[in-house]
Amino acid sequence: MKSTKTFPFANIVNADRENFKRDLAYTIDCSFCDEMSKSSNGKLSYAGAQNILARVRTLFKERTGVIPAEVEKACLLSEAIIAPSRKAKIKLLKAAGVTGCSVACITTIISQIGIILGWGKGVTAAVTAFFVGTSFTAQYITIGIAVGVMGLAIYFMVSGSDAKRTEKFLKALKRSCCAAVDAIWDEHGTKLAVA
């Protein structure tokens, strides 16, 4: 009998998490539509992408009072996909390296981004190992790590049209943020589940 009582509760909790993920994806889609309605050339600008990311961060801040490190890492890595230059990508990857979260969360976020960008298992493992095994400091970054970040930026380059790059950015943002939600649910789930 006990398992029957706890099982529905587990379903309710999981339903809340899935509902929040749907709300999050809907927020991203609505923000994208808002930005595209402002676009004169039919393309998502980098500033528009940053506005979408700001809305995602605001959603978490409004509900939990903080922007969890896992969500920040997902946002920074997604932004690196659409950043307009290699220099901007490097800056974002350095910031993502400083943002701490669990190894399991890093692994999940990187694997979700890797799937969207078409990385093989080897590249995904190397990128994950870089973020897990590298110690970043905010002001001083060693030459070896700096070179590693520059090399890493290559994997965040997306070839093809602006539409393809935008599509990959949006998919990566949704999937990596959903992975972050799974990682933070035990801590923040009750606040995130509240509408």
mmCIF file of the C-alpha atoms, coordinates in Angstrom:
data_MODEL
# 
_entry.id   MODEL 
# 
loop_
_atom_site.group_PDB 
_atom_site.id 
_atom_site.type_symbol 
_atom_site.label_atom_id 
_atom_site.label_alt_id 
_atom_site.label_comp_id 
_atom_site.label_asym_id 
_atom_site.label_entity_id 
_atom_site.label_seq_id 
_atom_site.pdbx_PDB_ins_code 
_atom_site.Cartn_x 
_atom_site.Cartn_y 
_atom_site.Cartn_z 
_atom_site.occupancy 
_atom_site.B_iso_or_equiv 
_atom_site.pdbx_formal_charge 
_atom_site.auth_seq_id 
_atom_site.auth_comp_id 
_atom_site.auth_asym_id 
_atom_site.auth_atom_id 
_atom_site.pdbx_PDB_model_num 
ATOM 1   C CA . MET A 1 1   ? 0.000  0.000  0.000   1.00 0.00 ? 1   MET A CA 1 
ATOM 2   C CA . LYS A 1 2   ? 2.826  2.363  0.817   1.00 0.00 ? 2   LYS A CA 1 
ATOM 3   C CA . SER A 1 3   ? 4.245  2.247  -2.701  1.00 0.00 ? 3   SER A CA 1 
ATOM 4   C CA . THR A 1 4   ? 0.810  3.064  -4.106  1.00 0.00 ? 4   THR A CA 1 
ATOM 5   C CA . LYS A 1 5   ? 0.691  6.245  -2.042  1.00 0.00 ? 5   LYS A CA 1 
ATOM 6   C CA . THR A 1 6   ? 4.177  7.415  -2.989  1.00 0.00 ? 6   THR A CA 1 
ATOM 7   C CA . PHE A 1 7   ? 3.930  6.468  -6.663  1.00 0.00 ? 7   PHE A CA 1 
ATOM 8   C CA . PRO A 1 8   ? 1.208  9.045  -7.509  1.00 0.00 ? 8   PRO A CA 1 
ATOM 9   C CA . PHE A 1 9   ? 3.215  11.680 -5.636  1.00 0.00 ? 9   PHE A CA 1 
ATOM 10  C CA . ALA A 1 10  ? 6.264  10.851 -7.760  1.00 0.00 ? 10  ALA A CA 1 
ATOM 11  C CA . ASN A 1 11  ? 4.093  11.217 -10.871 1.00 0.00 ? 11  ASN A CA 1 
ATOM 12  C CA . ILE A 1 12  ? 2.837  14.595 -9.707  1.00 0.00 ? 12  ILE A CA 1 
ATOM 13  C CA . VAL A 1 13  ? 6.394  15.783 -9.091  1.00 0.00 ? 13  VAL A CA 1 
ATOM 14  C CA . ASN A 1 14  ? 7.511  14.486 -12.501 1.00 0.00 ? 14  ASN A CA 1 
ATOM 15  C CA . ALA A 1 15  ? 4.457  16.042 -14.123 1.00 0.00 ? 15  ALA A CA 1 
ATOM 16  C CA . ASP A 1 16  ? 5.366  19.388 -12.528 1.00 0.00 ? 16  ASP A CA 1 
ATOM 17  C CA . ARG A 1 17  ? 8.911  19.106 -13.863 1.00 0.00 ? 17  ARG A CA 1 
ATOM 18  C CA . GLU A 1 18  ? 7.705  18.246 -17.366 1.00 0.00 ? 18  GLU A CA 1 
ATOM 19  C CA . ASN A 1 19  ? 5.158  21.071 -17.242 1.00 0.00 ? 19  ASN A CA 1 
ATOM 20  C CA . PHE A 1 20  ? 7.892  23.516 -16.273 1.00 0.00 ? 20  PHE A CA 1 
ATOM 21  C CA . LYS A 1 21  ? 10.088 22.278 -19.130 1.00 0.00 ? 21  LYS A CA 1 
ATOM 22  C CA . ARG A 1 22  ? 7.187  22.856 -21.540 1.00 0.00 ? 22  ARG A CA 1 
ATOM 23  C CA . ASP A 1 23  ? 6.706  26.347 -20.078 1.00 0.00 ? 23  ASP A CA 1 
ATOM 24  C CA . LEU A 1 24  ? 10.414 26.995 -20.518 1.00 0.00 ? 24  LEU A CA 1 
ATOM 25  C CA . ALA A 1 25  ? 10.362 25.854 -24.162 1.00 0.00 ? 25  ALA A CA 1 
ATOM 26  C CA . TYR A 1 26  ? 7.247  27.975 -24.740 1.00 0.00 ? 26  TYR A CA 1 
ATOM 27  C CA . THR A 1 27  ? 8.997  31.004 -23.196 1.00 0.00 ? 27  THR A CA 1 
ATOM 28  C CA . ILE A 1 28  ? 11.962 30.481 -25.523 1.00 0.00 ? 28  ILE A CA 1 
ATOM 29  C CA . ASP A 1 29  ? 9.689  30.125 -28.569 1.00 0.00 ? 29  ASP A CA 1 
ATOM 30  C CA . CYS A 1 30  ? 7.652  33.232 -27.653 1.00 0.00 ? 30  CYS A CA 1 
ATOM 31  C CA . SER A 1 31  ? 10.835 35.240 -27.051 1.00 0.00 ? 31  SER A CA 1 
ATOM 32  C CA . PHE A 1 32  ? 12.126 34.103 -30.439 1.00 0.00 ? 32  PHE A CA 1 
ATOM 33  C CA . CYS A 1 33  ? 8.875  35.187 -32.118 1.00 0.00 ? 33  CYS A CA 1 
ATOM 34  C CA . ASP A 1 34  ? 9.101  38.568 -30.389 1.00 0.00 ? 34  ASP A CA 1 
ATOM 35  C CA . GLU A 1 35  ? 12.660 39.051 -31.618 1.00 0.00 ? 35  GLU A CA 1 
ATOM 36  C CA . MET A 1 36  ? 11.794 37.974 -35.152 1.00 0.00 ? 36  MET A CA 1 
ATOM 37  C CA . SER A 1 37  ? 8.897  40.444 -35.256 1.00 0.00 ? 37  SER A CA 1 
ATOM 38  C CA . LYS A 1 38  ? 11.436 43.212 -34.576 1.00 0.00 ? 38  LYS A CA 1 
ATOM 39  C CA . SER A 1 39  ? 13.837 41.965 -37.264 1.00 0.00 ? 39  SER A CA 1 
ATOM 40  C CA . SER A 1 40  ? 13.947 43.957 -40.476 1.00 0.00 ? 40  SER A CA 1 
ATOM 41  C CA . ASN A 1 41  ? 15.896 41.308 -42.398 1.00 0.00 ? 41  ASN A CA 1 
ATOM 42  C CA . GLY A 1 42  ? 14.124 38.161 -41.167 1.00 0.00 ? 42  GLY A CA 1 
ATOM 43  C CA . LYS A 1 43  ? 17.190 36.981 -39.237 1.00 0.00 ? 43  LYS A CA 1 
ATOM 44  C CA . LEU A 1 44  ? 17.776 36.609 -35.515 1.00 0.00 ? 44  LEU A CA 1 
ATOM 45  C CA . SER A 1 45  ? 20.442 39.103 -34.503 1.00 0.00 ? 45  SER A CA 1 
ATOM 46  C CA . TYR A 1 46  ? 23.009 38.398 -31.816 1.00 0.00 ? 46  TYR A CA 1 
ATOM 47  C CA . ALA A 1 47  ? 21.333 41.079 -29.669 1.00 0.00 ? 47  ALA A CA 1 
ATOM 48  C CA . GLY A 1 48  ? 18.031 39.264 -30.218 1.00 0.00 ? 48  GLY A CA 1 
ATOM 49  C CA . ALA A 1 49  ? 19.584 35.987 -29.074 1.00 0.00 ? 49  ALA A CA 1 
ATOM 50  C CA . GLN A 1 50  ? 20.911 37.754 -25.978 1.00 0.00 ? 50  GLN A CA 1 
ATOM 51  C CA . ASN A 1 51  ? 17.372 39.029 -25.292 1.00 0.00 ? 51  ASN A CA 1 
ATOM 52  C CA . ILE A 1 52  ? 16.061 35.455 -25.466 1.00 0.00 ? 52  ILE A CA 1 
ATOM 53  C CA . LEU A 1 53  ? 18.770 34.354 -23.027 1.00 0.00 ? 53  LEU A CA 1 
ATOM 54  C CA . ALA A 1 54  ? 17.910 37.252 -20.716 1.00 0.00 ? 54  ALA A CA 1 
ATOM 55  C CA . ARG A 1 55  ? 14.271 36.115 -20.679 1.00 0.00 ? 55  ARG A CA 1 
ATOM 56  C CA . VAL A 1 56  ? 15.327 32.568 -19.746 1.00 0.00 ? 56  VAL A CA 1 
ATOM 57  C CA . ARG A 1 57  ? 17.503 33.880 -16.924 1.00 0.00 ? 57  ARG A CA 1 
ATOM 58  C CA . THR A 1 58  ? 14.677 36.157 -15.748 1.00 0.00 ? 58  THR A CA 1 
ATOM 59  C CA . LEU A 1 59  ? 12.245 33.225 -15.637 1.00 0.00 ? 59  LEU A CA 1 
ATOM 60  C CA . PHE A 1 60  ? 14.512 31.382 -13.208 1.00 0.00 ? 60  PHE A CA 1 
ATOM 61  C CA . LYS A 1 61  ? 15.336 34.510 -11.209 1.00 0.00 ? 61  LYS A CA 1 
ATOM 62  C CA . GLU A 1 62  ? 11.637 35.369 -10.800 1.00 0.00 ? 62  GLU A CA 1 
ATOM 63  C CA . ARG A 1 63  ? 10.738 31.876 -9.618  1.00 0.00 ? 63  ARG A CA 1 
ATOM 64  C CA . THR A 1 64  ? 13.747 30.915 -7.483  1.00 0.00 ? 64  THR A CA 1 
ATOM 65  C CA . GLY A 1 65  ? 15.344 34.239 -6.569  1.00 0.00 ? 65  GLY A CA 1 
ATOM 66  C CA . VAL A 1 66  ? 18.617 33.179 -8.244  1.00 0.00 ? 66  VAL A CA 1 
ATOM 67  C CA . ILE A 1 67  ? 19.942 32.117 -11.613 1.00 0.00 ? 67  ILE A CA 1 
ATOM 68  C CA . PRO A 1 68  ? 21.220 28.604 -10.857 1.00 0.00 ? 68  PRO A CA 1 
ATOM 69  C CA . ALA A 1 69  ? 24.780 27.914 -12.028 1.00 0.00 ? 69  ALA A CA 1 
ATOM 70  C CA . GLU A 1 70  ? 23.512 25.012 -14.135 1.00 0.00 ? 70  GLU A CA 1 
ATOM 71  C CA . VAL A 1 71  ? 21.129 27.289 -16.038 1.00 0.00 ? 71  VAL A CA 1 
ATOM 72  C CA . GLU A 1 72  ? 23.824 29.933 -16.470 1.00 0.00 ? 72  GLU A CA 1 
ATOM 73  C CA . LYS A 1 73  ? 26.202 27.339 -17.908 1.00 0.00 ? 73  LYS A CA 1 
ATOM 74  C CA . ALA A 1 74  ? 23.503 26.121 -20.328 1.00 0.00 ? 74  ALA A CA 1 
ATOM 75  C CA . CYS A 1 75  ? 22.844 29.722 -21.424 1.00 0.00 ? 75  CYS A CA 1 
ATOM 76  C CA . LEU A 1 76  ? 26.528 30.561 -21.909 1.00 0.00 ? 76  LEU A CA 1 
ATOM 77  C CA . LEU A 1 77  ? 27.251 27.414 -23.921 1.00 0.00 ? 77  LEU A CA 1 
ATOM 78  C CA . SER A 1 78  ? 24.144 27.947 -26.071 1.00 0.00 ? 78  SER A CA 1 
ATOM 79  C CA . GLU A 1 79  ? 25.132 31.567 -26.650 1.00 0.00 ? 79  GLU A CA 1 
ATOM 80  C CA . ALA A 1 80  ? 28.567 30.393 -27.800 1.00 0.00 ? 80  ALA A CA 1 
ATOM 81  C CA . ILE A 1 81  ? 26.818 28.693 -30.732 1.00 0.00 ? 81  ILE A CA 1 
ATOM 82  C CA . ILE A 1 82  ? 25.325 31.926 -32.059 1.00 0.00 ? 82  ILE A CA 1 
ATOM 83  C CA . ALA A 1 83  ? 28.103 34.322 -31.008 1.00 0.00 ? 83  ALA A CA 1 
ATOM 84  C CA . PRO A 1 84  ? 29.221 36.280 -34.079 1.00 0.00 ? 84  PRO A CA 1 
ATOM 85  C CA . SER A 1 85  ? 32.977 35.791 -33.755 1.00 0.00 ? 85  SER A CA 1 
ATOM 86  C CA . ARG A 1 86  ? 35.539 33.356 -32.465 1.00 0.00 ? 86  ARG A CA 1 
ATOM 87  C CA . LYS A 1 87  ? 36.647 35.966 -29.924 1.00 0.00 ? 87  LYS A CA 1 
ATOM 88  C CA . ALA A 1 88  ? 33.084 36.220 -28.562 1.00 0.00 ? 88  ALA A CA 1 
ATOM 89  C CA . LYS A 1 89  ? 32.838 32.417 -28.422 1.00 0.00 ? 89  LYS A CA 1 
ATOM 90  C CA . ILE A 1 90  ? 36.104 32.221 -26.456 1.00 0.00 ? 90  ILE A CA 1 
ATOM 91  C CA . LYS A 1 91  ? 34.852 34.811 -23.967 1.00 0.00 ? 91  LYS A CA 1 
ATOM 92  C CA . LEU A 1 92  ? 31.622 32.849 -23.440 1.00 0.00 ? 92  LEU A CA 1 
ATOM 93  C CA . LEU A 1 93  ? 33.439 29.525 -23.077 1.00 0.00 ? 93  LEU A CA 1 
ATOM 94  C CA . LYS A 1 94  ? 35.754 31.053 -20.464 1.00 0.00 ? 94  LYS A CA 1 
ATOM 95  C CA . ALA A 1 95  ? 32.729 32.362 -18.568 1.00 0.00 ? 95  ALA A CA 1 
ATOM 96  C CA . ALA A 1 96  ? 31.087 28.912 -18.794 1.00 0.00 ? 96  ALA A CA 1 
ATOM 97  C CA . GLY A 1 97  ? 34.265 27.385 -17.371 1.00 0.00 ? 97  GLY A CA 1 
ATOM 98  C CA . VAL A 1 98  ? 34.090 29.628 -14.307 1.00 0.00 ? 98  VAL A CA 1 
ATOM 99  C CA . THR A 1 99  ? 30.408 28.825 -13.736 1.00 0.00 ? 99  THR A CA 1 
ATOM 100 C CA . GLY A 1 100 ? 30.374 25.778 -11.491 1.00 0.00 ? 100 GLY A CA 1 
ATOM 101 C CA . CYS A 1 101 ? 27.968 22.872 -11.395 1.00 0.00 ? 101 CYS A CA 1 
ATOM 102 C CA . SER A 1 102 ? 28.151 19.129 -10.819 1.00 0.00 ? 102 SER A CA 1 
ATOM 103 C CA . VAL A 1 103 ? 30.068 16.809 -13.126 1.00 0.00 ? 103 VAL A CA 1 
ATOM 104 C CA . ALA A 1 104 ? 26.829 14.963 -13.953 1.00 0.00 ? 104 ALA A CA 1 
ATOM 105 C CA . CYS A 1 105 ? 25.144 18.216 -14.951 1.00 0.00 ? 105 CYS A CA 1 
ATOM 106 C CA . ILE A 1 106 ? 28.111 19.361 -17.070 1.00 0.00 ? 106 ILE A CA 1 
ATOM 107 C CA . THR A 1 107 ? 28.134 15.978 -18.805 1.00 0.00 ? 107 THR A CA 1 
ATOM 108 C CA . THR A 1 108 ? 24.418 16.138 -19.564 1.00 0.00 ? 108 THR A CA 1 
ATOM 109 C CA . ILE A 1 109 ? 24.488 19.738 -20.801 1.00 0.00 ? 109 ILE A CA 1 
ATOM 110 C CA . ILE A 1 110 ? 27.515 19.113 -23.037 1.00 0.00 ? 110 ILE A CA 1 
ATOM 111 C CA . SER A 1 111 ? 25.994 15.913 -24.433 1.00 0.00 ? 111 SER A CA 1 
ATOM 112 C CA . GLN A 1 112 ? 22.749 17.746 -25.311 1.00 0.00 ? 112 GLN A CA 1 
ATOM 113 C CA . ILE A 1 113 ? 24.691 20.486 -27.094 1.00 0.00 ? 113 ILE A CA 1 
ATOM 114 C CA . GLY A 1 114 ? 26.863 17.863 -28.791 1.00 0.00 ? 114 GLY A CA 1 
ATOM 115 C CA . ILE A 1 115 ? 23.794 16.114 -30.170 1.00 0.00 ? 115 ILE A CA 1 
ATOM 116 C CA . ILE A 1 116 ? 22.496 19.377 -31.668 1.00 0.00 ? 116 ILE A CA 1 
ATOM 117 C CA . LEU A 1 117 ? 25.875 20.300 -33.165 1.00 0.00 ? 117 LEU A CA 1 
ATOM 118 C CA . GLY A 1 118 ? 26.485 16.799 -34.505 1.00 0.00 ? 118 GLY A CA 1 
ATOM 119 C CA . TRP A 1 119 ? 29.554 16.015 -32.432 1.00 0.00 ? 119 TRP A CA 1 
ATOM 120 C CA . GLY A 1 120 ? 30.707 12.448 -32.252 1.00 0.00 ? 120 GLY A CA 1 
ATOM 121 C CA . LYS A 1 121 ? 31.258 10.651 -28.959 1.00 0.00 ? 121 LYS A CA 1 
ATOM 122 C CA . GLY A 1 122 ? 34.965 11.517 -28.998 1.00 0.00 ? 122 GLY A CA 1 
ATOM 123 C CA . VAL A 1 123 ? 34.409 15.260 -29.372 1.00 0.00 ? 123 VAL A CA 1 
ATOM 124 C CA . THR A 1 124 ? 31.652 15.246 -26.755 1.00 0.00 ? 124 THR A CA 1 
ATOM 125 C CA . ALA A 1 125 ? 33.915 13.360 -24.335 1.00 0.00 ? 125 ALA A CA 1 
ATOM 126 C CA . ALA A 1 126 ? 36.816 15.759 -25.004 1.00 0.00 ? 126 ALA A CA 1 
ATOM 127 C CA . VAL A 1 127 ? 34.677 18.867 -24.499 1.00 0.00 ? 127 VAL A CA 1 
ATOM 128 C CA . THR A 1 128 ? 33.177 17.388 -21.330 1.00 0.00 ? 128 THR A CA 1 
ATOM 129 C CA . ALA A 1 129 ? 36.632 16.446 -20.013 1.00 0.00 ? 129 ALA A CA 1 
ATOM 130 C CA . PHE A 1 130 ? 37.820 19.976 -20.695 1.00 0.00 ? 130 PHE A CA 1 
ATOM 131 C CA . PHE A 1 131 ? 35.047 21.525 -18.605 1.00 0.00 ? 131 PHE A CA 1 
ATOM 132 C CA . VAL A 1 132 ? 35.239 18.892 -15.875 1.00 0.00 ? 132 VAL A CA 1 
ATOM 133 C CA . GLY A 1 133 ? 39.017 18.701 -15.634 1.00 0.00 ? 133 GLY A CA 1 
ATOM 134 C CA . THR A 1 134 ? 40.027 22.323 -16.141 1.00 0.00 ? 134 THR A CA 1 
ATOM 135 C CA . SER A 1 135 ? 40.361 24.727 -13.271 1.00 0.00 ? 135 SER A CA 1 
ATOM 136 C CA . PHE A 1 136 ? 39.437 28.242 -14.385 1.00 0.00 ? 136 PHE A CA 1 
ATOM 137 C CA . THR A 1 137 ? 40.083 31.409 -12.469 1.00 0.00 ? 137 THR A CA 1 
ATOM 138 C CA . ALA A 1 138 ? 38.162 34.606 -13.087 1.00 0.00 ? 138 ALA A CA 1 
ATOM 139 C CA . GLN A 1 139 ? 41.147 36.872 -13.743 1.00 0.00 ? 139 GLN A CA 1 
ATOM 140 C CA . TYR A 1 140 ? 44.085 34.595 -14.451 1.00 0.00 ? 140 TYR A CA 1 
ATOM 141 C CA . ILE A 1 141 ? 43.878 31.838 -16.966 1.00 0.00 ? 141 ILE A CA 1 
ATOM 142 C CA . THR A 1 142 ? 46.980 29.826 -17.856 1.00 0.00 ? 142 THR A CA 1 
ATOM 143 C CA . ILE A 1 143 ? 48.368 29.741 -21.374 1.00 0.00 ? 143 ILE A CA 1 
ATOM 144 C CA . GLY A 1 144 ? 47.512 26.044 -21.746 1.00 0.00 ? 144 GLY A CA 1 
ATOM 145 C CA . ILE A 1 145 ? 43.893 26.596 -20.762 1.00 0.00 ? 145 ILE A CA 1 
ATOM 146 C CA . ALA A 1 146 ? 43.645 29.663 -23.013 1.00 0.00 ? 146 ALA A CA 1 
ATOM 147 C CA . VAL A 1 147 ? 44.891 27.608 -25.966 1.00 0.00 ? 147 VAL A CA 1 
ATOM 148 C CA . GLY A 1 148 ? 42.405 24.875 -25.049 1.00 0.00 ? 148 GLY A CA 1 
ATOM 149 C CA . VAL A 1 149 ? 39.538 27.355 -25.005 1.00 0.00 ? 149 VAL A CA 1 
ATOM 150 C CA . MET A 1 150 ? 40.597 28.715 -28.399 1.00 0.00 ? 150 MET A CA 1 
ATOM 151 C CA . GLY A 1 151 ? 40.588 25.183 -29.786 1.00 0.00 ? 151 GLY A CA 1 
ATOM 152 C CA . LEU A 1 152 ? 37.268 24.464 -28.125 1.00 0.00 ? 152 LEU A CA 1 
ATOM 153 C CA . ALA A 1 153 ? 35.709 27.483 -29.843 1.00 0.00 ? 153 ALA A CA 1 
ATOM 154 C CA . ILE A 1 154 ? 36.112 25.661 -33.175 1.00 0.00 ? 154 ILE A CA 1 
ATOM 155 C CA . TYR A 1 155 ? 33.598 23.036 -32.059 1.00 0.00 ? 155 TYR A CA 1 
ATOM 156 C CA . PHE A 1 156 ? 31.037 25.778 -31.421 1.00 0.00 ? 156 PHE A CA 1 
ATOM 157 C CA . MET A 1 157 ? 31.330 27.103 -34.971 1.00 0.00 ? 157 MET A CA 1 
ATOM 158 C CA . VAL A 1 158 ? 28.191 26.339 -36.963 1.00 0.00 ? 158 VAL A CA 1 
ATOM 159 C CA . SER A 1 159 ? 28.464 26.270 -40.715 1.00 0.00 ? 159 SER A CA 1 
ATOM 160 C CA . GLY A 1 160 ? 25.553 26.955 -42.988 1.00 0.00 ? 160 GLY A CA 1 
ATOM 161 C CA . SER A 1 161 ? 22.911 29.630 -43.161 1.00 0.00 ? 161 SER A CA 1 
ATOM 162 C CA . ASP A 1 162 ? 21.848 32.062 -40.445 1.00 0.00 ? 162 ASP A CA 1 
ATOM 163 C CA . ALA A 1 163 ? 18.605 30.090 -40.199 1.00 0.00 ? 163 ALA A CA 1 
ATOM 164 C CA . LYS A 1 164 ? 20.538 26.881 -39.488 1.00 0.00 ? 164 LYS A CA 1 
ATOM 165 C CA . ARG A 1 165 ? 22.661 28.593 -36.843 1.00 0.00 ? 165 ARG A CA 1 
ATOM 166 C CA . THR A 1 166 ? 19.532 30.057 -35.222 1.00 0.00 ? 166 THR A CA 1 
ATOM 167 C CA . GLU A 1 167 ? 17.809 26.670 -35.248 1.00 0.00 ? 167 GLU A CA 1 
ATOM 168 C CA . LYS A 1 168 ? 20.800 25.022 -33.555 1.00 0.00 ? 168 LYS A CA 1 
ATOM 169 C CA . PHE A 1 169 ? 21.022 27.809 -30.977 1.00 0.00 ? 169 PHE A CA 1 
ATOM 170 C CA . LEU A 1 170 ? 17.326 27.444 -30.049 1.00 0.00 ? 170 LEU A CA 1 
ATOM 171 C CA . LYS A 1 171 ? 17.469 23.636 -29.897 1.00 0.00 ? 171 LYS A CA 1 
ATOM 172 C CA . ALA A 1 172 ? 20.656 23.688 -27.823 1.00 0.00 ? 172 ALA A CA 1 
ATOM 173 C CA . LEU A 1 173 ? 19.190 26.278 -25.461 1.00 0.00 ? 173 LEU A CA 1 
ATOM 174 C CA . LYS A 1 174 ? 16.019 24.248 -24.905 1.00 0.00 ? 174 LYS A CA 1 
ATOM 175 C CA . ARG A 1 175 ? 17.759 20.907 -24.459 1.00 0.00 ? 175 ARG A CA 1 
ATOM 176 C CA . SER A 1 176 ? 20.593 22.165 -22.265 1.00 0.00 ? 176 SER A CA 1 
ATOM 177 C CA . CYS A 1 177 ? 18.229 24.204 -20.064 1.00 0.00 ? 177 CYS A CA 1 
ATOM 178 C CA . CYS A 1 178 ? 15.984 21.159 -19.663 1.00 0.00 ? 178 CYS A CA 1 
ATOM 179 C CA . ALA A 1 179 ? 19.064 19.168 -18.591 1.00 0.00 ? 179 ALA A CA 1 
ATOM 180 C CA . ALA A 1 180 ? 19.826 21.954 -16.104 1.00 0.00 ? 180 ALA A CA 1 
ATOM 181 C CA . VAL A 1 181 ? 16.237 21.774 -14.792 1.00 0.00 ? 181 VAL A CA 1 
ATOM 182 C CA . ASP A 1 182 ? 16.673 18.049 -14.126 1.00 0.00 ? 182 ASP A CA 1 
ATOM 183 C CA . ALA A 1 183 ? 19.862 18.801 -12.191 1.00 0.00 ? 183 ALA A CA 1 
ATOM 184 C CA . ILE A 1 184 ? 18.340 21.541 -10.018 1.00 0.00 ? 184 ILE A CA 1 
ATOM 185 C CA . TRP A 1 185 ? 14.841 20.129 -9.532  1.00 0.00 ? 185 TRP A CA 1 
ATOM 186 C CA . ASP A 1 186 ? 15.465 18.670 -6.068  1.00 0.00 ? 186 ASP A CA 1 
ATOM 187 C CA . GLU A 1 187 ? 16.640 22.057 -4.831  1.00 0.00 ? 187 GLU A CA 1 
ATOM 188 C CA . HIS A 1 188 ? 14.375 24.424 -6.768  1.00 0.00 ? 188 HIS A CA 1 
ATOM 189 C CA . GLY A 1 189 ? 11.499 22.236 -7.992  1.00 0.00 ? 189 GLY A CA 1 
ATOM 190 C CA . THR A 1 190 ? 8.873  23.488 -5.557  1.00 0.00 ? 190 THR A CA 1 
ATOM 191 C CA . LYS A 1 191 ? 9.503  27.088 -6.642  1.00 0.00 ? 191 LYS A CA 1 
ATOM 192 C CA . LEU A 1 192 ? 9.724  26.248 -10.342 1.00 0.00 ? 192 LEU A CA 1 
ATOM 193 C CA . ALA A 1 193 ? 6.507  24.238 -10.237 1.00 0.00 ? 193 ALA A CA 1 
ATOM 194 C CA . VAL A 1 194 ? 4.527  27.234 -8.941  1.00 0.00 ? 194 VAL A CA 1 
ATOM 195 C CA . ALA A 1 195 ? 2.824  29.080 -11.800 1.00 0.00 ? 195 ALA A CA 1 
# 
